[in-house]
Amino acid sequence: MKEDIAAKTLKLALKYADEAEIYLEKEDKIEVNIQNQKVDFAKETSSYGLGIRVIKEGRMGFAHTTDLSKLEKTVENVVFNAKCNEADPNFYFAPQSKYPKVYEIFDGKIRDLDMEEAVDFAKIMIQTAVEKECQPTSGGVQAGYYHTEIANSEGVNSQDDSTYFSGYISVNIPDGEGVSTAHESDASRFKDLDPEKLSMEASQLARDSRGGKSIETADLNVLLQCDAAASLIFTLANAFNADNVQRGRSIFADKVGKEVLSPVLNIHDDGTLKKGLNSFTSDGEGSPSQKTVLIEDGVLKNFVYDLYTARKSEVQSTGNGIRSSFADTPSVGFSNFIMDFNQQKEMSEIENGLVVKDLLGAHTANPISGDFSVEAMNAFKIENGEIAYPVSKAMLSGNIFEAFTQAWAASSKTKQIGPFVLPPIIVSKLRVVG
């Protein structure tokens, strides 16, 4: 990446605007796709793009480009866009700041990874599933090196280099007249994933899920494995988004200082988490990454803010202005949303319950009320603290906010799925419809 691009573009933008911000992004990525028991395709791509935001007479404009020979045209576009928008006193860019040190988010082995290594990873997943008499139906490997740079007219100049590696496989195995299916995935900042372990876990789950029995409708304690828990927590997390709070879309809007969740639960968002999949020195606006306490012993302490929502609420940004890419403007989001329980329960303590690997339909949950009705995938009945039998079909319904007033960790081990860092979680008395 040319080191002077940000400075050059910033200087150019300030000829026509009062304030300006430049966001540069470069990504080198390898993708391998698995389809029907074979590597379907593999490709290497490199992308490079630049996003510009300007403020002119209180109006914000945005434009982006992948063609560095057309910077002047992009600046013309962004200034024109600003003139077309309404002025807003809450528009501003990040002030110059000191940035934290963020550890272990870069692995040179991934940056230097060749296609053959990624394909071999996929082939090992396929072969492992076949050896377990399962058919791999889909899956893949992604690996990438990511460089970002933010510079603005306030003196901000922040750069990050990071890597990621992920693997996924879905399998099925004959089950009577149908099939039993299961999947497994994992992601890391390092090239430390085990393809055999991933595939083995998916294959074993598919095998164990065969011969599912029906279940009677009842209110049961439910052990949500990490994938299932993360699906539901997406709805819970949105209540901590300051934009939702300001728009009246958060059930927590007026409850700071009150107990809203289980007293054994602590939640914080930490953009500086060691090895965190979303850890960087700054957010997508150039605000320093930080740890923000959201829940302490069940009590609501704070929300997450970007620059715009922070100014509206007359507080400081929490470093949660998140960009999906150079082609998008930042908005409030989460870095590493960490759920930490002070108390742990074991499956052996559940006399009558259900353990669930994943959920289908969690995206249909009401984001404001928290009501949900979802299908349990790879579920097993718990009787007297032990797995009794697989369940063929079950629906879970309830309210996410009520469910997490009585919740405990089911293990000390955590997994990161998207922004969510969490253990398996036991929730009390969900409605299970057989």
Buried (B, 14 or more C-beta within 10 A) or exposed (E): EEEEBBEBBBEBBBEBBEBBBBBBBBBBBBBBBBEEBEBBEBEEEEEBBBBBBBBBEBBBBBBBBEEBEEBEEBBBBBBEBBEEBEEBEEBBBBEEBEBBEBEEBBBEEBBEBEBEBBBBBBBBBBBBBBEBEBBBBBBBBBBBBBBBBBBBBBEBBBBBBBBBBBBBBBBBBEBEEEBBBBBBBBBBBBBEBBBBBBBBBBBBBBBBBBEBEEBEEBEBBBBBBBBBBBBBBBBBBBBBBBBBBBEEBBBBBEEEEEBBBBBBBBBBBBBBBEBBBBBBBBBBBBBBBBBBBBBBEBBBBBBBBBBBBBBBBEEEBBBBBBBEEBBBBBBBBBBBBBBBBEEBBEBEBBEBBBBBBBBEBBEEBEBBEBBBBBBBBBBBBBEEEEEEBBBBBBBBEBBBBBBBBBBBBBBEEBBBBBBBBBBBBBBBBBBBBE
